[in-house]
Structures are given as C-alpha cells and as structure tokens.
Amino acid sequence: MAAVYKFKPYNVGRWVIWSLFALVLVFAPLVFNSNLSVTMLAQMGIAIIACLSYNMLLGQGGMLSFGHAVYTGLGSYMAIHALNAVTGGKLHIPVSLLPIVGGLAGMGFAMLLGWVTTRKSGTPFAMITLGVAELVFAMSLMFSEFFGGEAGVSGNRVTGQAFFGITYAQQIQIYYLIAVYTFVCVALMFAFTQTPLGRILNAVRDNPERVEFIGYNTQRVRYSAFIISGFFAGIAGGLGALNFEIVTAEVVSAARSGAYLLFTFLGGATFFFGPIIGGVLMIIAFVLLSELTKAWLLYLGLIFLFMVMYAPGGIASLIMMNLRVAKFGKLRQIWTSYLALGLTAMVMLAGAGAMIEMVYHLQLNSALGDNVKFMGATLNAKGVDSWFGAAFIMLTGLGLFELARRQFAHDWGEIQTEIEKEIKRRETAL
C-alpha cells in the first residue's frame, strides 16, 4: 500500500510570538536600566511563572485554589536551605540550579498534599486548599528551626565557583537567570496545554461526568495537573529565594495566595497569556502603586470589582475580542466610544480617588495637617468645598460613564451582528 504524505503548514505566527517574547526578555533591562527597573523586571519573571502555574489549576482545570502560595513558599524555603548548604560546603551544585531544587520541593509537597486535596472538586476543593494554606502558615510560625520564625531564613547567593565570571553579585546577572527560567517554564507550560493530559484536563473542567463516562479517572487527572503545577510553582519560589536572599513566613501566607488568584483573574484565566499580563500587573501594583498611595489595596479591590462587573474574562479577553473586531475591519467604528469610556472613567476615578485620599489622610495622617496633595491639587480633608467638589466630579463622571457605556454596548452589538453576517456570507460563498 502506498504511503500517504500530508503537508502540515509551518506555524510562522507562533515562531514570531516566541521570538518576540525572547527578545523582550533579553532587551528589557537594556531599555529599563535603573536598579529599580531591573529589580521589578526580575520579580515580574517570577510572578509570571507563579501565575501561569496557578492558572494550570484555575483556568485549565477549573480548580479554584486558595493555597497556591504553599507550593511557591515551600519551594522558596527548600531553595534557601539548599543555598545555605552550598555555602557551608555540604551540597555541591551550581547556584543556577537551585530553582530546580525549589521545583522538586514544590512537586514533592504537591504529591503529598494533592492526593487529599484533589479528591474533591468545586467548593470542597477550594475549602480544603484554604485549610491547608492556613495550616502551613501556622506551622511557619511554630517550627522556627526550619522556617526561621518571624525573621525568616536568609542566605547569600554569591557562593561557589564563578561560572564564566558570573557570581550573581549583580542584579542584572540574577535577572538574566530568571529570564532564562521564565522563557523555559512558559514554553513548557504552553507545551503542557497541547498534550493529551492538558486536553483531558480541560475536559474535566468543562464536563467531568462525561470524562468519567468515557473511562478516565477525573481525580487522577486533577492530581497529575496539581503535581505539575506544584513543580513550576516551586521553581518560582526558588527564583524568589535567590532574588531576595531571604524567605519569610509571608511567602506561604493567604495574602500571597490571594494575590495569585486576583492577578491571574485580572490578566485572564481563560487564555494562556492572561496570567503573563497578570504577573506584570502584580509587580506594578505591589511595587509602584503601593509607593504612590496607602490606599492601594482599596484601589486594587475596586479595579477587581470593576473587572468582574464589566470584563469577567480579564484583560486577555478584552484583547482577543478587539482583535476579532479588528480582523473584520470594524475597530475604527468604535474608537470614539472607547475614547468616551476612557475619559469619563478618568473623571469618575479622579473624584473617587480624591475622596479616598482624604479619608485615608484623616485616618492615618491627621497629625500632618488638614491639607493633602492629590493629582497636583491641594485638598482640605476637613473642608466642605473639597468634599463637595470631589463628590460632584465623581457623580458627574459616573453619569457620563454610564451614558458612554450604553452607547458603546449599542455600537458593540451592531458590530457583532455585522460580523456574524459576514461570517455566514463567507461560509455561503465557499
């Protein structure tokens, strides 16, 4: 019988995207070359790996976990102890391989805790992960021999023999190590989505009863994904240990787990690149926004609420929806609506921000006087005029935003109808 050969088109677009991603990792510290920028870029790489590993559970497997920091945190602890062992001459491995130690630790703890955790799904799964997270956090304050108590465990990454002059004494050197791990881990996690296990994990998320019916054990599928997720989470934790050279109980706290959940959702859990956006936003919020205002957590909560109400698919879903509109040449029809939404939202947020800053000033900085600086203006936190003006601006912006939103919804609906008609026309032409 003659062999049949099939031509598989070369995926040029995928190569372009991965090449651009690699170029961004290589040249980012050359463009943003201040010490703060390089430090933030390194943390972004770590956050990207952590958020993608979490999305392996949430986005791909439908497993809402409240304890993902357990595996990044324990990976950090094992990596920092391994680093101290290398410094003391008890362990002979290169410093650059210590994140693998963290990954293996994360995988090991995922194997240990995941068998019980993944026996349930849905809400029981979420509650079990929350309980495990609280248990580990309590242990981190009880067993100071391993966790270091409130002071944590510190180390020195400048140890061992230099590799081609690389000692990791400079932040730029540790950044490029993180960049290499980031690229490799992102590539591996993307490859996982294309495997049979990754595909059946999506099926377990969407219809577990049908997966059971065709002969798969859904608990084993979830457990396998949980272990793989723990491995990449541990790598992120190991990189964090090398970057900061100290590990405290905060790395296994519920707040850290909540941050992974929040920013993975904001980035877009239903798309692979969504958590990458979320990881970048996570560091911007933790480093920059927290320095600009003491009310940054409140602003973050409001942004999360806004996204849940108007864009539950996250930023990635907004990008993909607009790419679809642009593909059919309809984007120019709604750019004025986007402009109106943006301007009215800025007006509304300016008024709300002024009120929030005055409240925080009265509660936390009242000893410094009544005046507070906000967006170049001086507000009197106890003055009626400032409060009335801020409230008026917020309510005016809110009203205008609602009008712009309704107009946008109308225009968007018409465009979607036109796109559907165009799709049917093309199908008929074929």
TIBA-390494 format. One line per 4 residues: for each residue x, y, z of C-alpha. Coordinates in steps of 0.25 Angstrom, whole numbers, plus 2048, in hexadecimal, padded with zeros to 3 digits. Layout:
BEGIN
X:Y:Z; ...
END
This chain:
BEGIN
800:800:800; 806:80E:7FC; 809:817:807; 801:823:809
808:830:80C; 801:83C:812; 807:84A:812; 806:852:81F
806:861:81E; 812:867:825; 80D:870:830; 814:87D:82D
80C:885:837; 80F:87C:843; 81E:87D:840; 81D:88C:83F
816:88E:84C; 820:885:853; 82C:88D:84D; 826:89A:851
824:894:85F; 832:890:860; 837:89E:85A; 82F:8A5:865
835:89D:870; 843:8A0:86A; 842:8AF:868; 838:8B3:872
843:8B6:87D; 84B:8BE:872; 83F:8C7:870; 83B:8C8:87E
849:8C8:884; 847:8CE:892; 849:8C6:89E; 83A:8C7:8A2
836:8C3:894; 83F:8B7:893; 83A:8B2:8A1; 82C:8B4:89C
82F:8AC:88F; 835:8A1:897; 829:8A0:8A0; 81F:8A0:894
826:894:88F; 824:88D:89C; 815:891:89C; 813:88D:88E
817:87F:891; 80F:87E:89E; 803:884:898; 804:87A:88C
806:86E:895; 7F9:873:89D; 7F1:874:890; 7F5:866:88D
7EB:863:899; 7E1:86E:897; 7E0:871:888; 7E3:863:882
7DE:85A:88D; 7D3:863:893; 7D9:861:8A1; 7D7:86D:8AA
7E3:86C:8B4; 7E5:876:8C0; 7F2:870:8C3; 7FC:870:8B7
806:878:8C0; 808:86B:8C8; 810:866:8BC; 817:872:8B8
81A:875:8C6; 81F:867:8CA; 828:867:8BD; 82E:874:8C2
831:86E:8CF; 837:862:8C9; 83F:86A:8C0; 845:874:8CA
849:868:8D3; 850:861:8C7; 857:86F:8C5; 85C:86F:8D3
860:860:8D1; 868:864:8C5; 86E:870:8CD; 872:867:8D8
878:85C:8CF; 86E:852:8D2; 868:852:8C4; 86F:853:8B7
866:858:8AC; 867:865:8A4; 85F:871:8A9; 858:872:89C
851:864:89E; 84B:867:8AC; 83E:86B:8A6; 83D:85D:8A1
83E:859:8B0; 832:862:8B3; 82B:85C:8A7; 82D:84E:8AC
829:852:8BA; 81C:858:8B5; 819:84C:8AD; 81C:843:8B9
813:84B:8C2; 808:84B:8B7; 809:83C:8B7; 808:83B:8C6
7FC:845:8C8; 7F6:844:8BA; 7F1:836:8BB; 7E7:83A:8C6
7E5:848:8C0; 7E1:843:8B3; 7D7:838:8B8; 7CD:843:8B7
7C9:84D:8AD; 7C2:85B:8AD; 7BF:861:8BA; 7C4:856:8C3
7D2:856:8BB; 7D3:865:8BE; 7D0:864:8CD; 7DA:859:8CE
7E5:861:8C7; 7E1:86D:8D1; 7E3:863:8DD; 7F0:85E:8D8
7F5:86C:8D6; 7F1:871:8E4; 7F7:864:8EA; 805:866:8E3
805:875:8E6; 802:872:8F5; 80E:867:8F4; 817:872:8EE
816:87A:8FC; 817:86D:904; 823:866:8FF; 82E:871:8FF
839:866:8FC; 834:865:8EE; 82C:871:8EB; 835:87B:8F3
829:881:8FB; 825:88F:8F8; 833:893:8F4; 833:888:8E9
83F:881:8E3; 84A:889:8DB; 855:885:8D2; 860:88A:8C9
85F:887:8BA; 86D:88B:8B7; 874:87E:8BB; 87B:872:8B4
883:873:8A7; 880:87E:89D; 87B:879:890; 881:881:885
883:88D:88F; 874:88C:893; 873:88D:8A2; 865:893:8A3
86A:89E:8AB; 863:8A8:8A2; 855:8A9:8A0; 856:8A9:891
85C:89B:892; 851:895:89A; 847:89C:891; 84C:894:885
84C:887:88D; 83D:88A:890; 83B:88D:881; 840:880:87D
838:878:887; 82C:881:883; 82D:87E:874; 82F:86F:876
824:86E:880; 81A:876:878; 81D:86D:86C; 81C:860:874
80F:864:87A; 80A:868:86C; 80E:85B:867; 806:854:872
7F9:85A:86D; 7FC:853:860; 7FE:845:866; 7F3:83B:868
7F3:83D:877; 7F1:84C:874; 7E6:84A:86B; 7DF:840:874
7E1:84A:880; 7D9:854:878; 7CE:849:876; 7CE:846:885
7CC:855:887; 7C0:856:87E; 7B9:849:87F; 7BF:83F:88A
7B3:836:889; 7B5:833:87A; 7C4:831:87D; 7C1:827:887
7B7:820:87D; 7C2:81E:873; 7CB:817:87D; 7D4:822:883
7D6:824:892; 7D4:833:894; 7DB:832:8A2; 7E8:82D:89C
7E7:837:890; 7E6:843:89B; 7F0:83C:8A3; 7FA:83C:898
7F8:84A:894; 7F9:84E:8A2; 807:848:8A3; 80C:84E:896
806:85C:89B; 80E:85A:8A9; 81B:857:8A1; 81A:865:89A
815:86C:8A6; 821:867:8AD; 82A:86C:8A2; 824:87A:8A4
827:879:8B3; 835:874:8B1; 838:880:8A8; 831:889:8B2
83B:884:8BD; 847:887:8B4; 842:894:8B0; 83F:899:8BE
849:891:8C6; 83F:88F:8D1; 832:887:8D3; 828:88B:8DE
81A:885:8E2; 813:88F:8D9; 817:887:8CD; 80D:87C:8D2
802:886:8D7; 7F4:886:8D2; 7F6:894:8CD; 801:88F:8C3
7F7:884:8BE; 7EC:88F:8BD; 7F6:897:8B4; 7F8:88B:8AB
7E9:889:8A9; 7E6:898:8A8; 7F0:89B:89D; 7EE:88E:895
7DF:892:894; 7E3:8A1:891; 7EC:89C:886; 7E2:892:880
7E2:884:885; 7DB:87F:879; 7E7:882:870; 7F5:87D:871
7FB:88B:870; 7F2:891:87A; 7FA:88D:887; 806:893:880
7FF:8A0:880; 7FA:89D:88E; 808:89B:893; 80D:8A8:88D
802:8AF:893; 804:8A9:8A1; 812:8AE:8A2; 80E:8BC:89D
803:8BC:8A8; 80C:8B7:8B3; 818:8C0:8B0; 813:8CD:8A9
805:8CE:8AD; 808:8CB:8BC; 812:8D6:8BC; 809:8E0:8B6
7FD:8DF:8C0; 7FA:8D8:8CD; 7EC:8D5:8C7; 7F2:8CC:8BC
7EB:8BF:8C1; 7DE:8C7:8C1; 7E0:8CB:8B2; 7E4:8BD:8AF
7D7:8B8:8B5; 7CF:8C2:8AD; 7D7:8BE:8A0; 7D4:8AF:8A3
7C5:8B3:8A5; 7C4:8BB:898; 7CA:8AF:890; 7C1:8A5:896
7B5:8AE:892; 7B9:8B3:884; 7C4:8A9:87F; 7C3:89C:887
7CD:895:87D; 7D8:89E:881; 7E1:8A7:879; 7E5:89C:86F
7D6:89A:86B; 7D5:8A9:868; 7E1:8A8:85F; 7DC:89C:858
7CE:8A2:856; 7D4:8AE:850; 7DE:8A6:847; 7D2:89F:841
7CB:8AD:83F; 7D8:8B2:838; 7D9:8A5:830; 7CC:8A9:829
7D0:8B8:828; 7C5:8BD:832; 7CE:8C3:83C; 7CE:8D1:837
7BF:8D1:839; 7C0:8D1:848; 7CD:8D8:84B; 7C5:8E5:84F
7BD:8DC:858; 7CA:8D7:85F; 7CF:8E5:860; 7C2:8EA:867
7C2:8DE:870; 7D1:8E1:874; 7CF:8F0:876; 7C2:8EE:87E
7C9:8E3:887; 7D4:8EC:889; 7CB:8F7:88E; 7C4:8ED:897
7D0:8E8:89D; 7D6:8F5:89F; 7CA:8F9:8A8; 7CA:8EC:8AF
7D9:8EC:8B1; 7D9:8FA:8B8; 7CE:8F5:8C2; 7D6:8E8:8C5
7E3:8F0:8C7; 7DC:8FA:8D0; 7D6:8EF:8D8; 7E4:8E8:8DA
7EA:8F5:8DD; 7E0:8F8:8E9; 7E2:8E9:8EE; 7F1:8E8:8ED
7F8:8F6:8EB; 7EF:8FF:8F2; 7FB:904:8FA; 801:90A:8EE
7F6:914:8EC; 7E9:915:8E4; 7EF:916:8D6; 7F2:90A:8CD
7F8:90A:8BF; 7F1:903:8B4; 7F4:903:8A5; 7FB:911:8A7
7EF:917:8AE; 7EF:91B:8BD; 7E3:916:8C4; 7DE:919:8D2
7DA:90C:8D9; 7D1:913:8E2; 7CB:91D:8D8; 7BD:91C:8D3
7C1:922:8C6; 7CB:917:8C3; 7C1:90C:8C7; 7B6:912:8BF
7BF:914:8B3; 7C5:906:8B3; 7B7:900:8B5; 7B1:909:8A9
7BD:905:8A0; 7BB:8F6:8A3; 7AC:8F6:8A1; 7AD:8FE:894
7B7:8F5:88F; 7AF:8E9:893; 7A3:8EE:88C; 7AB:8F1:87F
7B1:8E4:880; 7A4:8DD:881; 79F:8E4:874; 7AC:8E1:86D
7AB:8D2:871; 79D:8D1:86C; 7A1:8D7:85F; 7AD:8CE:85E
7A4:8C2:861; 79B:8C6:856; 7A6:8C8:84C; 7AD:8BB:850
7A0:8B3:84E; 79F:8B9:840; 7AD:8B5:83C; 7AC:8A7:841
79F:8A6:839; 7A7:8AB:82D; 7B2:8A1:830; 7A9:895:831
7A2:899:824; 7B0:89A:81D; 7B4:88C:822; 7A7:886:81D
7A9:88D:80F; 7B7:887:80E; 7B2:879:812; 7A8:87A:807
7B2:87F:7FD; 7BA:872:800
END
